[in-house]
Amino acid sequence: MNNFNFLRRNLLRVGSIGAAGAALALPTQAQAAAATGAIFDVRQYGATGDGKTLDTPAVNRAIEAAATAGGGLVLFPAGTYLCFSIHLKSNIHLHLDQGATILAADSPLPGQSTGYNGGTYDPAEPNTPWNPYQDYGHNHWRNSLIWGEDLHDLSISGPGLIYGKGLSFGAGRSARGNYPVYIAEQPGVGNKSIALKNCRNVVFRDFSILKGGHFGLLLTGVDNLTIDNLKIDTDRDGIDIDCCQNVRVSNCTVNSPWDDGICPKSSYALGYARPTRNLTIANCWVTGTYQLGTVLDGTFKKFPPGARAYGTGRIKFGTESNGGFINITITGCVFEGCLGYALESVDGALLEDFTIANTTMRDLGSGPLFMRLGARLRGPKETTKMGAMRRILVSNLDCYNAPSLQGSILTGISDHPIEDVKLANIYVETAGGGTDDQGQIQPPELENGYPDPGRFGPTPASGFFLRHLRNLEMSHVEIASAAPDARPAFYLAGVDRADFFAITAPRSAAGAFALHDVKDLRIAWSRAAPDATLSSADNKTL
């Protein structure tokens, strides 16, 4: 493994190398390492790289040879490698050279038993009795282009491309461009670019994914995980981090117009409730506003007016949320043409100790913040109990052109409030235009429903709709409207102990604050309303 580590460092230093030039590009010590078998060139095992011949057997032979030798670097020189399921092994590093593409072969179409040239992806393994507790895609890993299970010490690096052309992005959805719609549940269909289950010491760095299927990355129970400098341009989820611990996601670009960009989860797919813990997301750009493929090719073509007002494309925790989300930091992220942050616990998750800082947002399709503690409780009835959401700090958030009808939504349920939330140094400019009638709307509780901001409909507040919270603090927060808005900026219902300090917001005829069943309220040094200290308030405006 010493030779392997040395070689990997030298590959990153000298950049891209071709198969013929490997001996010339690498230093003498690395040549010696190659001679001992540390480099396993897939072409030497029969891969053609012509984009027409199935290269899966050759690629898997190269990986198996490296594993048998105790580990090594499996090299994809420039070329297009048409593949069905590639089987990862421990102590293996896949390197996609500049100009190298792993191309997902066509899955079987509905009613067919095989796909390209009679081949198929590996069958989805059974995962009963856990299947009912999360969506189909989260229950299976082997029906993927690249997959591994119970592995350790593995990595994939770029600067090449993984192109999931033949993967399913889910039945019942319109085609993206000219891509056929494969049914994910049909035998032989692949629906993920990369899937790992119960692995440790994993690094993904520098490569790109185009059209990644249902998941660009589905990583379940993967610990000591690093994801750095990936570019993902896809038609469903970009990165799903499920039941993982000690994770670093940094410097990634994700364009996912039809689903979430970076999506930590804590499902029951492993057969027990395991939290996602000790996670950092830093310096990432998430968006849903660009046509598929145009972020990777650098043309950045937005959807035409009316074709798609916004994409999903966000950072979302949930909806699968059995195990919890603990000790999370997000910093330095940029949102464009997508939904805002979503923090969701509806299946018993303990969501606690979050710090979100230094975010900029433009052209959102929802309010910048959505926090939902609910009681869907999808999980084993004997063990799935109501979760909790507490100790959440959000600071230094700037949002331009948030939607007119829906502000940020923070809502628990009456006997299980969200607790200990601090929001500071926040500027939100909305499109405005809200009416008096909209200011009287009572959004549904949806205690047992699917958690998504759009399901709550328009909010009676232009800025923040706050319901069933305990211990809320907002300081140096400004709400602005591009057009006049008749709704209050803040609507509080069932809130116990709230402090507002240095708040700026328009003062409409309805006031800046609408108070319903509010206890222990303090407002100070604010332009939105006069100083006030109230032990209780109901049906009152300020």
PAKETOR-461028 format. One record per residue (C-alpha): x, y, z; residue number from 1; residue in three letters. Coordinates in Angstrom, 1 decimal, padded with zeros to 4 digits. Layout:
<nodes>
((X,Y,Z),NUM,'ALA'),
...
</nodes>
This chain:
<nodes>
((000.0,000.0,000.0),1,'MET'),
((003.0,002.4,000.4),2,'ASN'),
((003.6,002.2,-003.4),3,'ASN'),
((-000.1,002.8,-004.0),4,'PHE'),
((-000.2,005.9,-001.8),5,'ASN'),
((002.9,007.3,-003.3),6,'PHE'),
((001.5,006.7,-006.8),7,'LEU'),
((-001.8,008.4,-006.0),8,'ARG'),
((000.0,011.5,-004.7),9,'ARG'),
((002.1,011.7,-007.9),10,'ASN'),
((-001.0,011.3,-010.1),11,'LEU'),
((-002.6,014.3,-008.4),12,'LEU'),
((000.7,016.3,-008.8),13,'ARG'),
((001.5,015.5,-012.4),14,'VAL'),
((-002.1,015.7,-013.6),15,'GLY'),
((-003.7,013.6,-016.3),16,'SER'),
((-001.7,010.8,-017.9),17,'ILE'),
((-002.6,008.5,-020.8),18,'GLY'),
((-001.9,004.8,-020.9),19,'ALA'),
((000.9,005.1,-023.4),20,'ALA'),
((002.5,008.0,-021.5),21,'GLY'),
((002.3,006.7,-018.0),22,'ALA'),
((005.8,005.6,-017.8),23,'ALA'),
((007.1,008.9,-019.1),24,'LEU'),
((004.9,011.1,-016.9),25,'ALA'),
((005.5,009.4,-013.6),26,'LEU'),
((008.8,009.6,-011.8),27,'PRO'),
((011.2,006.7,-011.5),28,'THR'),
((009.9,005.5,-008.2),29,'GLN'),
((006.4,005.5,-009.5),30,'ALA'),
((007.6,003.5,-012.5),31,'GLN'),
((008.9,000.9,-010.1),32,'ALA'),
((005.6,000.9,-008.3),33,'ALA'),
((003.8,000.3,-011.6),34,'ALA'),
((006.2,-002.6,-012.3),35,'ALA'),
((005.1,-004.2,-009.1),36,'THR'),
((001.5,-004.0,-010.1),37,'GLY'),
((000.3,-000.8,-008.3),38,'ALA'),
((-001.2,000.5,-011.6),39,'ILE'),
((-003.9,-001.6,-013.3),40,'PHE'),
((-004.8,-000.1,-016.7),41,'ASP'),
((-008.2,-001.3,-017.7),42,'VAL'),
((-007.1,-001.4,-021.4),43,'ARG'),
((-004.5,-004.0,-020.4),44,'GLN'),
((-007.4,-006.2,-019.2),45,'TYR'),
((-009.3,-006.0,-022.5),46,'GLY'),
((-011.2,-002.7,-022.3),47,'ALA'),
((-011.5,-000.9,-025.6),48,'THR'),
((-012.7,002.6,-024.6),49,'GLY'),
((-014.5,002.9,-027.9),50,'ASP'),
((-018.0,003.7,-026.4),51,'GLY'),
((-019.6,000.8,-028.4),52,'LYS'),
((-018.1,-002.4,-026.9),53,'THR'),
((-019.2,-003.4,-023.5),54,'LEU'),
((-016.1,-002.9,-021.3),55,'ASP'),
((-017.7,-004.1,-018.0),56,'THR'),
((-015.9,-007.5,-017.9),57,'PRO'),
((-012.5,-005.9,-018.5),58,'ALA'),
((-013.0,-003.2,-015.9),59,'VAL'),
((-014.1,-005.7,-013.3),60,'ASN'),
((-011.1,-007.9,-014.1),61,'ARG'),
((-008.8,-005.0,-013.6),62,'ALA'),
((-010.4,-004.2,-010.2),63,'ILE'),
((-010.3,-007.9,-009.2),64,'GLU'),
((-006.6,-008.1,-010.1),65,'ALA'),
((-005.8,-005.0,-008.1),66,'ALA'),
((-007.7,-006.4,-005.1),67,'ALA'),
((-005.9,-009.7,-005.4),68,'THR'),
((-002.6,-007.9,-005.4),69,'ALA'),
((-003.5,-006.2,-002.1),70,'GLY'),
((-004.7,-002.9,-003.6),71,'GLY'),
((-003.8,-000.5,-006.3),72,'GLY'),
((-004.8,002.2,-008.8),73,'LEU'),
((-007.2,001.1,-011.6),74,'VAL'),
((-006.6,003.6,-014.4),75,'LEU'),
((-009.1,004.7,-017.0),76,'PHE'),
((-007.1,006.4,-019.8),77,'PRO'),
((-008.8,008.7,-022.2),78,'ALA'),
((-011.7,007.0,-023.9),79,'GLY'),
((-015.4,006.0,-023.4),80,'THR'),
((-016.0,002.8,-021.4),81,'TYR'),
((-019.5,001.4,-021.9),82,'LEU'),
((-020.4,-000.5,-018.8),83,'CYS'),
((-023.1,-002.1,-016.8),84,'PHE'),
((-022.4,-002.7,-013.0),85,'SER'),
((-018.9,-002.1,-011.9),86,'ILE'),
((-017.9,-003.9,-008.6),87,'HIS'),
((-015.7,-001.9,-006.2),88,'LEU'),
((-013.3,-003.6,-003.8),89,'LYS'),
((-011.3,-002.6,-000.7),90,'SER'),
((-008.0,-000.8,-001.1),91,'ASN'),
((-008.8,000.2,-004.7),92,'ILE'),
((-008.5,003.7,-006.3),93,'HIS'),
((-010.2,004.3,-009.6),94,'LEU'),
((-008.7,007.2,-011.5),95,'HIS'),
((-010.5,008.7,-014.5),96,'LEU'),
((-008.0,010.3,-016.7),97,'ASP'),
((-008.7,013.6,-018.5),98,'GLN'),
((-010.9,012.6,-021.4),99,'GLY'),
((-012.1,009.4,-019.8),100,'ALA'),
((-015.8,008.6,-019.5),101,'THR'),
((-017.5,005.7,-017.8),102,'ILE'),
((-020.8,005.5,-019.8),103,'LEU'),
((-023.8,003.7,-018.4),104,'ALA'),
((-025.2,001.3,-020.9),105,'ALA'),
((-028.9,001.3,-021.8),106,'ASP'),
((-031.1,-000.4,-019.3),107,'SER'),
((-034.0,-002.7,-020.4),108,'PRO'),
((-037.0,-000.8,-021.6),109,'LEU'),
((-040.4,-001.7,-020.3),110,'PRO'),
((-041.4,-005.1,-021.4),111,'GLY'),
((-037.8,-006.1,-022.3),112,'GLN'),
((-035.5,-008.4,-020.3),113,'SER'),
((-032.2,-007.0,-021.4),114,'THR'),
((-030.6,-003.7,-022.3),115,'GLY'),
((-027.7,-002.9,-024.6),116,'TYR'),
((-026.2,-005.9,-026.3),117,'ASN'),
((-028.2,-008.3,-024.1),118,'GLY'),
((-026.7,-007.0,-020.8),119,'GLY'),
((-028.3,-005.8,-017.6),120,'THR'),
((-027.3,-004.1,-014.4),121,'TYR'),
((-027.0,-006.2,-011.3),122,'ASP'),
((-030.4,-007.0,-009.7),123,'PRO'),
((-031.6,-005.0,-006.7),124,'ALA'),
((-030.9,-007.1,-003.7),125,'GLU'),
((-033.7,-007.9,-001.3),126,'PRO'),
((-034.0,-005.6,001.7),127,'ASN'),
((-037.1,-006.9,003.5),128,'THR'),
((-038.6,-006.2,006.0),129,'PRO'),
((-037.2,-002.6,005.7),130,'TRP'),
((-038.6,-001.8,002.3),131,'ASN'),
((-041.7,000.0,003.5),132,'PRO'),
((-039.8,002.6,005.5),133,'TYR'),
((-038.2,004.5,002.7),134,'GLN'),
((-038.6,005.1,-001.0),135,'ASP'),
((-037.5,002.3,-003.4),136,'TYR'),
((-034.2,003.8,-004.4),137,'GLY'),
((-032.9,003.9,-000.8),138,'HIS'),
((-033.5,000.2,-000.2),139,'ASN'),
((-031.1,-001.1,-002.9),140,'HIS'),
((-027.5,-000.5,-003.9),141,'TRP'),
((-026.4,-003.2,-006.4),142,'ARG'),
((-028.6,-002.0,-009.2),143,'ASN'),
((-026.1,000.7,-009.9),144,'SER'),
((-023.4,001.6,-012.4),145,'LEU'),
((-020.7,001.5,-009.7),146,'ILE'),
((-021.3,-000.1,-006.3),147,'TRP'),
((-019.7,-001.6,-003.3),148,'GLY'),
((-020.7,-003.1,000.1),149,'GLU'),
((-018.8,-003.7,003.3),150,'ASP'),
((-015.6,-002.2,001.9),151,'LEU'),
((-012.8,-000.1,003.3),152,'HIS'),
((-010.2,002.3,001.9),153,'ASP'),
((-011.4,003.1,-001.5),154,'LEU'),
((-011.4,006.2,-003.7),155,'SER'),
((-012.4,007.6,-007.1),156,'ILE'),
((-010.8,010.6,-008.5),157,'SER'),
((-011.0,012.7,-011.7),158,'GLY'),
((-010.8,014.7,-013.8),159,'PRO'),
((-012.9,012.4,-016.0),160,'GLY'),
((-016.7,011.9,-016.3),161,'LEU'),
((-019.3,009.4,-015.2),162,'ILE'),
((-022.2,009.6,-017.7),163,'TYR'),
((-025.4,007.8,-016.5),164,'GLY'),
((-027.1,007.9,-019.9),165,'LYS'),
((-028.7,004.4,-019.5),166,'GLY'),
((-029.8,004.8,-015.9),167,'LEU'),
((-033.4,005.3,-014.7),168,'SER'),
((-034.3,008.6,-013.2),169,'PHE'),
((-037.7,007.2,-012.0),170,'GLY'),
((-040.8,006.0,-013.7),171,'ALA'),
((-043.8,008.3,-014.2),172,'GLY'),
((-041.6,011.4,-014.9),173,'ARG'),
((-041.3,013.1,-018.2),174,'SER'),
((-038.1,012.5,-020.2),175,'ALA'),
((-035.2,014.9,-019.8),176,'ARG'),
((-034.3,015.8,-023.3),177,'GLY'),
((-034.3,012.7,-025.5),178,'ASN'),
((-033.6,010.2,-022.7),179,'TYR'),
((-035.9,007.2,-022.5),180,'PRO'),
((-037.8,006.6,-019.2),181,'VAL'),
((-036.6,003.3,-017.7),182,'TYR'),
((-038.7,001.9,-014.8),183,'ILE'),
((-036.4,001.7,-011.8),184,'ALA'),
((-038.2,-001.3,-010.2),185,'GLU'),
((-037.8,-003.4,-013.4),186,'GLN'),
((-035.2,-006.2,-013.2),187,'PRO'),
((-032.0,-005.3,-014.9),188,'GLY'),
((-032.5,-001.5,-014.7),189,'VAL'),
((-029.8,000.6,-013.1),190,'GLY'),
((-030.8,003.7,-011.2),191,'ASN'),
((-027.7,005.1,-009.5),192,'LYS'),
((-024.3,006.2,-010.6),193,'SER'),
((-022.4,005.3,-007.5),194,'ILE'),
((-023.9,003.4,-004.5),195,'ALA'),
((-022.0,002.3,-001.3),196,'LEU'),
((-023.4,000.5,001.7),197,'LYS'),
((-021.5,000.0,005.1),198,'ASN'),
((-018.1,001.2,004.0),199,'CYS'),
((-015.4,003.3,005.6),200,'ARG'),
((-012.5,005.5,004.6),201,'ASN'),
((-013.8,006.6,001.3),202,'VAL'),
((-012.7,009.6,-000.9),203,'VAL'),
((-014.4,011.0,-004.0),204,'PHE'),
((-012.6,013.8,-005.7),205,'ARG'),
((-012.5,015.9,-008.8),206,'ASP'),
((-014.7,013.9,-011.2),207,'PHE'),
((-018.0,014.9,-012.8),208,'SER'),
((-021.3,013.2,-013.1),209,'ILE'),
((-023.8,013.8,-016.0),210,'LEU'),
((-027.3,012.5,-015.7),211,'LYS'),
((-026.7,010.4,-012.6),212,'GLY'),
((-030.0,008.5,-012.5),213,'GLY'),
((-032.1,008.5,-009.3),214,'HIS'),
((-029.0,009.3,-007.3),215,'PHE'),
((-025.6,010.6,-008.5),216,'GLY'),
((-024.2,009.3,-005.2),217,'LEU'),
((-026.1,007.1,-002.7),218,'LEU'),
((-023.9,006.5,000.3),219,'LEU'),
((-025.5,004.6,003.2),220,'THR'),
((-023.7,003.8,006.4),221,'GLY'),
((-020.4,005.2,005.0),222,'VAL'),
((-018.0,006.5,007.7),223,'ASP'),
((-014.9,008.7,007.3),224,'ASN'),
((-016.1,010.0,004.0),225,'LEU'),
((-014.7,012.8,001.9),226,'THR'),
((-016.4,014.3,-001.1),227,'ILE'),
((-014.5,017.2,-002.7),228,'ASP'),
((-014.7,019.2,-005.9),229,'ASN'),
((-017.3,017.1,-007.7),230,'LEU'),
((-019.4,018.6,-010.5),231,'LYS'),
((-022.8,017.0,-010.8),232,'ILE'),
((-025.4,017.9,-013.5),233,'ASP'),
((-028.3,015.5,-013.1),234,'THR'),
((-032.0,014.8,-013.3),235,'ASP'),
((-032.7,013.6,-009.8),236,'ARG'),
((-030.7,013.8,-006.5),237,'ASP'),
((-027.1,014.8,-006.7),238,'GLY'),
((-025.6,013.6,-003.4),239,'ILE'),
((-027.5,011.5,-000.8),240,'ASP'),
((-025.6,011.0,002.5),241,'ILE'),
((-027.6,008.4,004.5),242,'ASP'),
((-026.8,007.2,008.0),243,'CYS'),
((-023.1,008.3,007.5),244,'CYS'),
((-020.7,009.6,010.1),245,'GLN'),
((-017.6,011.8,010.0),246,'ASN'),
((-018.3,013.3,006.5),247,'VAL'),
((-016.8,016.3,004.7),248,'ARG'),
((-018.5,017.7,001.5),249,'VAL'),
((-016.7,020.6,000.0),250,'SER'),
((-016.2,022.6,-003.2),251,'ASN'),
((-019.0,020.8,-005.1),252,'CYS'),
((-021.3,022.0,-007.8),253,'THR'),
((-024.7,020.4,-008.1),254,'VAL'),
((-027.3,021.3,-010.7),255,'ASN'),
((-030.5,019.2,-010.1),256,'SER'),
((-033.6,020.8,-011.5),257,'PRO'),
((-035.9,017.9,-010.7),258,'TRP'),
((-034.8,016.9,-007.2),259,'ASP'),
((-032.5,017.8,-004.3),260,'ASP'),
((-028.8,018.8,-004.7),261,'GLY'),
((-027.1,017.7,-001.5),262,'ILE'),
((-029.5,015.6,000.6),263,'CYS'),
((-028.4,014.1,004.0),264,'PRO'),
((-030.8,011.4,005.2),265,'LYS'),
((-031.1,009.0,008.1),266,'SER'),
((-033.3,006.2,006.8),267,'SER'),
((-034.2,002.8,008.1),268,'TYR'),
((-032.6,001.1,005.1),269,'ALA'),
((-029.9,-000.6,007.2),270,'LEU'),
((-032.5,-002.3,009.4),271,'GLY'),
((-032.0,000.1,012.3),272,'TYR'),
((-032.1,003.8,013.1),273,'ALA'),
((-028.6,005.2,012.5),274,'ARG'),
((-028.0,009.0,012.6),275,'PRO'),
((-026.0,011.0,010.2),276,'THR'),
((-023.5,012.6,012.5),277,'ARG'),
((-020.5,014.9,012.4),278,'ASN'),
((-021.1,016.3,008.9),279,'LEU'),
((-019.6,019.4,007.3),280,'THR'),
((-020.8,020.9,004.0),281,'ILE'),
((-018.6,023.8,002.8),282,'ALA'),
((-018.2,026.0,-000.2),283,'ASN'),
((-020.8,024.3,-002.4),284,'CYS'),
((-023.0,025.8,-005.2),285,'TRP'),
((-026.5,024.2,-005.5),286,'VAL'),
((-028.9,025.1,-008.2),287,'THR'),
((-031.9,023.9,-010.2),288,'GLY'),
((-032.2,026.6,-012.8),289,'THR'),
((-030.0,025.3,-015.6),290,'TYR'),
((-030.9,022.9,-018.4),291,'GLN'),
((-029.4,019.4,-018.0),292,'LEU'),
((-025.8,019.3,-019.0),293,'GLY'),
((-025.2,023.0,-019.5),294,'THR'),
((-023.4,023.4,-016.2),295,'VAL'),
((-020.9,020.8,-017.1),296,'LEU'),
((-020.3,022.1,-020.7),297,'ASP'),
((-020.1,025.7,-019.4),298,'GLY'),
((-022.9,027.2,-021.4),299,'THR'),
((-025.2,027.7,-018.4),300,'PHE'),
((-028.5,027.7,-020.3),301,'LYS'),
((-031.4,028.5,-018.1),302,'LYS'),
((-034.8,027.0,-018.7),303,'PHE'),
((-036.9,029.3,-021.0),304,'PRO'),
((-039.6,031.4,-019.3),305,'PRO'),
((-042.5,029.3,-018.4),306,'GLY'),
((-040.8,026.0,-018.9),307,'ALA'),
((-039.6,025.7,-015.3),308,'ARG'),
((-039.9,028.7,-012.9),309,'ALA'),
((-037.4,027.1,-010.5),310,'TYR'),
((-035.8,023.7,-009.8),311,'GLY'),
((-035.5,021.8,-006.5),312,'THR'),
((-031.7,021.8,-006.3),313,'GLY'),
((-031.4,022.6,-002.6),314,'ARG'),
((-029.6,021.3,000.5),315,'ILE'),
((-032.2,019.2,002.4),316,'LYS'),
((-032.0,017.1,005.5),317,'PHE'),
((-034.8,014.4,005.2),318,'GLY'),
((-037.3,013.3,004.3),319,'THR'),
((-036.1,009.9,005.3),320,'GLU'),
((-035.4,010.8,008.9),321,'SER'),
((-035.4,007.9,011.3),322,'ASN'),
((-032.0,008.0,012.9),323,'GLY'),
((-031.4,011.7,013.2),324,'GLY'),
((-029.0,014.4,012.2),325,'PHE'),
((-026.4,015.4,014.9),326,'ILE'),
((-023.6,017.9,015.0),327,'ASN'),
((-023.8,019.5,011.6),328,'ILE'),
((-022.0,022.5,010.1),329,'THR'),
((-022.8,024.2,006.8),330,'ILE'),
((-020.8,027.2,005.6),331,'THR'),
((-020.0,029.2,002.6),332,'GLY'),
((-022.7,027.8,000.3),333,'CYS'),
((-024.4,029.5,-002.7),334,'VAL'),
((-028.0,028.8,-003.8),335,'PHE'),
((-029.4,029.8,-007.2),336,'GLU'),
((-032.8,029.2,-008.8),337,'GLY'),
((-033.8,026.4,-006.3),338,'CYS'),
((-035.5,025.9,-003.0),339,'LEU'),
((-033.9,027.0,000.3),340,'GLY'),
((-032.5,025.0,003.2),341,'TYR'),
((-034.8,022.2,004.5),342,'ALA'),
((-034.4,020.7,007.9),343,'LEU'),
((-036.9,017.9,008.4),344,'GLU'),
((-037.6,015.4,011.1),345,'SER'),
((-040.9,013.6,010.6),346,'VAL'),
((-040.0,009.9,011.2),347,'ASP'),
((-038.6,010.1,014.7),348,'GLY'),
((-035.2,011.7,014.1),349,'ALA'),
((-033.4,013.7,016.7),350,'LEU'),
((-032.1,016.8,014.8),351,'LEU'),
((-029.8,018.8,017.0),352,'GLU'),
((-026.7,021.0,017.1),353,'ASP'),
((-026.8,022.7,013.7),354,'PHE'),
((-024.7,025.7,012.6),355,'THR'),
((-025.5,027.2,009.2),356,'ILE'),
((-023.4,030.3,008.3),357,'ALA'),
((-022.4,032.4,005.3),358,'ASN'),
((-025.0,031.6,002.7),359,'THR'),
((-026.1,033.6,-000.3),360,'THR'),
((-029.3,032.9,-002.3),361,'MET'),
((-030.9,034.2,-005.4),362,'ARG'),
((-034.2,033.5,-007.3),363,'ASP'),
((-035.7,031.0,-004.9),364,'LEU'),
((-038.8,029.0,-005.3),365,'GLY'),
((-039.5,028.9,-001.6),366,'SER'),
((-038.5,030.8,001.5),367,'GLY'),
((-034.8,030.5,002.4),368,'PRO'),
((-035.5,028.4,005.5),369,'LEU'),
((-037.8,025.5,006.1),370,'PHE'),
((-037.8,023.6,009.4),371,'MET'),
((-040.3,020.9,010.0),372,'ARG'),
((-040.8,018.7,013.0),373,'LEU'),
((-043.7,016.4,012.2),374,'GLY'),
((-045.2,013.0,013.0),375,'ALA'),
((-045.4,011.0,009.9),376,'ARG'),
((-043.5,008.3,011.8),377,'LEU'),
((-042.7,006.0,008.9),378,'ARG'),
((-040.8,003.2,010.6),379,'GLY'),
((-041.4,000.1,012.8),380,'PRO'),
((-044.3,000.9,015.0),381,'LYS'),
((-042.7,-000.7,018.0),382,'GLU'),
((-039.7,001.7,018.0),383,'THR'),
((-040.5,004.8,016.0),384,'THR'),
((-041.4,007.6,018.4),385,'LYS'),
((-041.8,011.3,018.0),386,'MET'),
((-038.5,013.1,017.3),387,'GLY'),
((-037.1,016.4,018.3),388,'ALA'),
((-035.5,019.5,016.7),389,'MET'),
((-033.3,021.8,018.8),390,'ARG'),
((-030.2,024.0,019.0),391,'ARG'),
((-030.1,025.4,015.5),392,'ILE'),
((-028.1,028.5,014.7),393,'LEU'),
((-028.4,030.3,011.3),394,'VAL'),
((-026.3,033.4,010.6),395,'SER'),
((-025.0,035.6,007.8),396,'ASN'),
((-027.7,034.7,005.2),397,'LEU'),
((-028.4,036.9,002.3),398,'ASP'),
((-031.4,036.1,000.0),399,'CYS'),
((-032.5,038.1,-003.1),400,'TYR'),
((-035.7,037.5,-004.9),401,'ASN'),
((-037.5,035.1,-002.7),402,'ALA'),
((-041.1,034.1,-003.8),403,'PRO'),
((-044.0,036.4,-003.1),404,'SER'),
((-046.5,033.9,-001.7),405,'LEU'),
((-044.4,031.9,000.7),406,'GLN'),
((-042.0,033.0,003.3),407,'GLY'),
((-039.7,030.9,005.5),408,'SER'),
((-041.6,028.3,007.4),409,'ILE'),
((-040.5,027.0,010.9),410,'LEU'),
((-043.2,024.7,012.3),411,'THR'),
((-043.4,022.0,014.9),412,'GLY'),
((-046.6,020.5,016.2),413,'ILE'),
((-048.5,021.7,019.3),414,'SER'),
((-047.1,019.2,021.8),415,'ASP'),
((-043.6,019.0,020.2),416,'HIS'),
((-042.3,022.4,019.4),417,'PRO'),
((-039.0,023.2,017.7),418,'ILE'),
((-036.6,024.4,020.4),419,'GLU'),
((-033.7,026.8,020.8),420,'ASP'),
((-033.4,028.4,017.4),421,'VAL'),
((-031.2,031.5,016.8),422,'LYS'),
((-031.3,033.5,013.6),423,'LEU'),
((-028.9,036.4,013.2),424,'ALA'),
((-027.6,038.7,010.5),425,'ASN'),
((-030.1,037.8,007.8),426,'ILE'),
((-031.4,039.8,004.9),427,'TYR'),
((-034.3,038.6,002.8),428,'VAL'),
((-035.8,040.5,-000.2),429,'GLU'),
((-039.0,039.0,-001.4),430,'THR'),
((-040.9,039.7,-004.6),431,'ALA'),
((-043.7,041.1,-002.4),432,'GLY'),
((-047.3,041.6,-003.6),433,'GLY'),
((-049.1,039.8,-000.7),434,'GLY'),
((-052.7,040.8,000.0),435,'THR'),
((-054.8,041.4,003.1),436,'ASP'),
((-056.7,038.1,002.4),437,'ASP'),
((-053.4,036.2,002.2),438,'GLN'),
((-052.5,037.7,005.6),439,'GLY'),
((-055.5,035.8,007.1),440,'GLN'),
((-054.6,032.4,005.7),441,'ILE'),
((-054.1,029.6,008.2),442,'GLN'),
((-051.6,027.1,006.7),443,'PRO'),
((-052.5,023.5,007.4),444,'PRO'),
((-050.8,021.6,010.3),445,'GLU'),
((-050.0,018.5,008.1),446,'LEU'),
((-048.7,016.7,011.2),447,'GLU'),
((-048.7,013.3,009.5),448,'ASN'),
((-047.9,014.5,005.9),449,'GLY'),
((-044.9,014.6,003.7),450,'TYR'),
((-042.7,017.5,004.7),451,'PRO'),
((-042.3,020.0,001.9),452,'ASP'),
((-042.8,023.8,002.0),453,'PRO'),
((-045.0,023.8,-001.1),454,'GLY'),
((-047.6,021.7,000.7),455,'ARG'),
((-048.3,024.5,003.2),456,'PHE'),
((-049.4,026.8,000.4),457,'GLY'),
((-049.1,030.6,000.8),458,'PRO'),
((-048.1,031.9,004.2),459,'THR'),
((-049.7,034.8,006.1),460,'PRO'),
((-046.3,036.4,006.6),461,'ALA'),
((-044.0,037.9,003.9),462,'SER'),
((-040.9,036.9,005.9),463,'GLY'),
((-041.3,034.2,008.5),464,'PHE'),
((-044.2,032.0,009.5),465,'PHE'),
((-043.3,030.7,013.0),466,'LEU'),
((-045.5,028.1,014.6),467,'ARG'),
((-045.0,025.8,017.6),468,'HIS'),
((-041.6,027.0,018.7),469,'LEU'),
((-040.0,027.4,022.1),470,'ARG'),
((-037.0,029.7,022.7),471,'ASN'),
((-036.6,031.6,019.5),472,'LEU'),
((-034.1,034.5,019.1),473,'GLU'),
((-033.9,036.7,016.0),474,'MET'),
((-031.4,039.5,015.8),475,'SER'),
((-030.3,041.9,013.0),476,'HIS'),
((-032.8,040.4,010.6),477,'VAL'),
((-034.2,042.5,007.7),478,'GLU'),
((-037.2,041.7,005.5),479,'ILE'),
((-037.6,043.8,002.4),480,'ALA'),
((-040.2,043.6,-000.4),481,'SER'),
((-039.7,044.5,-004.1),482,'ALA'),
((-043.4,045.3,-004.3),483,'ALA'),
((-045.7,046.4,-001.4),484,'PRO'),
((-046.9,043.5,000.7),485,'ASP'),
((-050.0,043.8,002.9),486,'ALA'),
((-049.0,040.9,005.1),487,'ARG'),
((-047.0,041.2,008.4),488,'PRO'),
((-043.4,040.3,008.1),489,'ALA'),
((-043.6,037.9,011.0),490,'PHE'),
((-046.5,035.6,012.0),491,'TYR'),
((-046.2,033.8,015.3),492,'LEU'),
((-048.5,031.1,016.5),493,'ALA'),
((-048.0,028.9,019.5),494,'GLY'),
((-044.6,030.4,020.3),495,'VAL'),
((-043.2,030.3,023.8),496,'ASP'),
((-040.4,032.8,024.6),497,'ARG'),
((-039.3,034.8,021.6),498,'ALA'),
((-036.8,037.6,021.4),499,'ASP'),
((-036.5,040.0,018.5),500,'PHE'),
((-033.6,042.4,018.4),501,'PHE'),
((-032.7,045.0,015.8),502,'ALA'),
((-035.4,043.9,013.3),503,'ILE'),
((-036.1,045.8,010.1),504,'THR'),
((-039.2,045.1,008.1),505,'ALA'),
((-042.0,047.0,006.3),506,'PRO'),
((-044.8,048.2,008.5),507,'ARG'),
((-048.0,047.5,006.6),508,'SER'),
((-051.5,048.3,007.9),509,'ALA'),
((-051.5,044.8,009.5),510,'ALA'),
((-048.3,045.7,011.4),511,'GLY'),
((-045.0,043.9,011.2),512,'ALA'),
((-045.8,041.2,013.8),513,'PHE'),
((-049.0,039.1,014.0),514,'ALA'),
((-049.2,037.4,017.4),515,'LEU'),
((-051.4,034.4,018.2),516,'HIS'),
((-051.0,032.4,021.4),517,'ASP'),
((-047.6,033.9,022.1),518,'VAL'),
((-045.9,033.9,025.5),519,'LYS'),
((-042.9,035.7,026.9),520,'ASP'),
((-042.2,038.0,023.9),521,'LEU'),
((-039.6,040.8,023.8),522,'ARG'),
((-039.0,043.2,020.9),523,'ILE'),
((-036.2,045.8,021.3),524,'ALA'),
((-034.2,048.3,019.2),525,'TRP'),
((-036.2,047.4,016.1),526,'SER'),
((-037.4,049.5,013.2),527,'ARG'),
((-040.3,047.1,012.5),528,'ALA'),
((-042.1,047.8,015.8),529,'ALA'),
((-041.8,049.7,019.0),530,'PRO'),
((-040.1,048.1,022.0),531,'ASP'),
((-042.4,045.7,023.8),532,'ALA'),
((-042.3,043.1,026.6),533,'THR'),
((-045.4,040.9,026.7),534,'LEU'),
((-046.0,038.0,029.0),535,'SER'),
((-048.7,036.8,026.6),536,'SER'),
((-050.4,038.0,023.4),537,'ALA'),
((-053.2,036.6,021.3),538,'ASP'),
((-054.8,038.0,018.1),539,'ASN'),
((-052.6,041.0,018.5),540,'LYS'),
((-050.5,043.0,015.9),541,'THR'),
((-047.5,045.2,016.5),542,'LEU'),
</nodes>
